[in-house]
Amino acid sequence: MFEKKFQDFGLNFEIQETQNSPSKIQSEFNDEINNIDTTLFNYYQKISTQFKSAYFLLNVFSDDKQQTIGYARVVEDDYYWNLYEIFINKNYREMGLGTRLFEYISFVSSKNNFQIRTYALPSDRQAKNFYESNAITAKLLIMEKKREHNRYRP
């Protein structure tokens, strides 16, 4: 069972489900992805915002303060939960928190009889590695001219 609340690294975390966009951290995601491919990012934003979204926020609690350090955006269709965005603040990466968030979303989606489908920019190697490490594999590749910017781990 995947819990909404958990402790790790001496910190308390909680996953919160909401219909409201986490605008501050979503802006961090947008800035990071926009640097990879502005044209493709703008296209994605145009088509993906036409649908109603559910958000899963990853919050950390310290000194009686709550801070949203990550989130995921899911759009439901007839068969899938389409995971359009998953993001963890740079200060909290490489700690397994993205995987914890992804596993929780996968658990909730399977309880509701949906499978996860996700998307990544072609040159976003970091996203591809993350999804493959979480048992998500490519089913369809859309081939285009090579992108100018690639996102690799520094």
C-alpha positions as CSV (number, residue, x, y, z in Angstrom):
1,M,0.0,0.0,0.0
2,F,1.3,3.4,-0.9
3,E,0.8,6.0,1.8
4,K,-0.1,9.6,1.4
5,K,2.1,10.5,4.4
6,F,5.6,9.2,4.8
7,Q,8.9,10.0,6.5
8,D,12.3,10.0,4.9
9,F,15.6,11.8,5.3
10,G,14.4,13.0,8.7
11,L,11.5,14.9,7.0
12,N,7.8,14.5,6.9
13,F,6.2,14.3,3.4
14,E,2.6,14.2,2.3
15,I,1.0,13.7,-1.1
16,Q,-2.1,15.8,-1.6
17,E,-4.7,15.4,-4.4
18,T,-6.3,18.6,-5.7
19,Q,-7.9,20.2,-8.7
20,N,-6.0,23.4,-8.4
21,S,-2.8,24.1,-10.3
22,P,0.2,24.6,-8.1
23,S,1.2,27.7,-10.0
24,K,4.6,28.5,-8.2
25,I,6.2,25.0,-8.7
26,Q,4.5,24.5,-12.0
27,S,6.2,27.7,-13.2
28,E,9.6,26.1,-12.2
29,F,8.7,23.1,-14.3
30,N,7.6,25.3,-17.3
31,D,10.9,27.3,-17.1
32,E,13.0,24.1,-17.1
33,I,11.2,22.4,-19.9
34,N,10.8,25.5,-22.0
35,N,14.6,25.7,-22.1
36,I,14.8,22.4,-23.9
37,D,12.5,23.2,-26.8
38,T,10.3,26.3,-26.8
39,T,8.3,25.5,-29.9
40,L,7.4,22.0,-28.8
41,F,6.8,23.1,-25.3
42,N,4.3,25.8,-26.5
43,Y,2.6,23.3,-28.7
44,Y,2.3,20.9,-25.7
45,Q,0.9,23.6,-23.5
46,K,-1.7,24.6,-26.0
47,I,-3.1,21.0,-26.4
48,S,-2.7,19.8,-22.8
49,T,-4.4,22.7,-21.2
50,Q,-7.6,22.0,-23.1
51,F,-8.5,19.2,-20.7
52,K,-9.5,19.1,-17.0
53,S,-6.5,18.2,-14.8
54,A,-6.0,16.6,-11.4
55,Y,-2.9,17.4,-9.5
56,F,-0.9,15.4,-7.0
57,L,1.3,17.7,-4.8
58,L,4.3,16.5,-2.9
59,N,4.6,18.6,0.3
60,V,7.4,18.6,2.9
61,F,6.8,19.7,6.5
62,S,9.6,21.4,8.6
63,D,9.4,23.8,11.5
64,D,5.6,23.7,11.3
65,K,5.7,25.0,7.7
66,Q,4.4,23.2,4.6
67,Q,6.2,23.6,1.3
68,T,5.2,22.1,-2.1
69,I,8.4,20.6,-3.5
70,G,6.9,18.5,-6.3
71,Y,3.8,17.8,-8.2
72,A,2.3,15.8,-11.0
73,R,-0.5,16.7,-13.4
74,V,-2.9,13.9,-14.6
75,V,-5.6,14.1,-17.3
76,E,-8.1,11.3,-17.4
77,D,-9.5,9.9,-20.6
78,D,-11.5,6.7,-21.4
79,Y,-8.7,4.3,-20.7
80,Y,-5.7,6.1,-19.3
81,W,-4.5,8.5,-16.7
82,N,-2.3,10.7,-18.9
83,L,0.6,12.0,-16.8
84,Y,1.6,15.2,-18.6
85,E,3.9,16.6,-15.9
86,I,5.9,15.3,-13.0
87,F,8.4,17.6,-11.3
88,I,10.5,17.7,-8.2
89,N,12.3,20.8,-7.1
90,K,16.0,20.7,-7.8
91,N,16.9,20.7,-4.1
92,Y,15.0,17.5,-3.5
93,R,16.1,15.4,-6.6
94,E,18.0,12.2,-6.5
95,M,16.3,11.2,-3.2
96,G,13.6,8.9,-4.7
97,L,10.8,11.3,-4.1
98,G,9.8,11.4,-7.8
99,T,9.5,7.7,-7.7
100,R,7.4,7.8,-4.5
101,L,5.1,10.3,-6.1
102,F,4.9,8.2,-9.3
103,E,4.2,5.0,-7.4
104,Y,1.4,6.6,-5.4
105,I,-0.2,7.9,-8.7
106,S,0.2,4.4,-10.2
107,F,-1.5,2.9,-7.2
108,V,-4.4,5.3,-7.2
109,S,-4.9,4.9,-11.0
110,S,-4.9,1.1,-10.8
111,K,-7.5,1.3,-8.0
112,N,-9.7,3.2,-10.4
113,N,-9.0,0.7,-13.2
114,F,-6.8,3.1,-15.3
115,Q,-3.4,2.6,-16.7
116,I,-0.7,5.3,-16.7
117,R,0.4,6.9,-20.0
118,T,3.0,9.6,-20.0
119,Y,4.8,12.0,-22.3
120,A,8.4,13.3,-22.5
121,L,10.1,15.7,-24.9
122,P,12.2,13.8,-27.4
123,S,15.5,15.2,-26.1
124,D,14.6,14.9,-22.4
125,R,16.9,12.0,-21.5
126,Q,16.3,12.7,-17.8
127,A,12.5,12.1,-18.1
128,K,13.1,9.0,-20.3
129,N,15.4,7.5,-17.8
130,F,13.0,8.2,-15.0
131,Y,10.0,6.6,-16.7
132,E,12.0,3.5,-17.8
133,S,13.2,3.0,-14.2
134,N,9.6,3.0,-13.2
135,A,8.5,0.3,-15.7
136,I,7.1,2.8,-18.3
137,T,8.3,2.1,-21.9
138,A,7.9,3.8,-25.2
139,K,5.0,2.6,-27.3
140,L,5.1,5.2,-30.0
141,L,7.8,7.4,-31.3
142,I,7.2,10.5,-33.3
143,M,10.2,11.2,-35.5
144,E,11.2,14.8,-36.2
145,K,14.3,16.8,-37.0
146,K,16.9,16.6,-34.2
147,R,16.3,19.1,-31.4
148,E,18.7,21.9,-30.7
149,H,18.9,21.4,-26.9
150,N,19.1,18.1,-25.0
151,R,18.6,17.7,-21.3
152,Y,21.2,15.5,-19.7
153,R,22.2,15.2,-16.1
154,P,25.0,17.6,-15.4
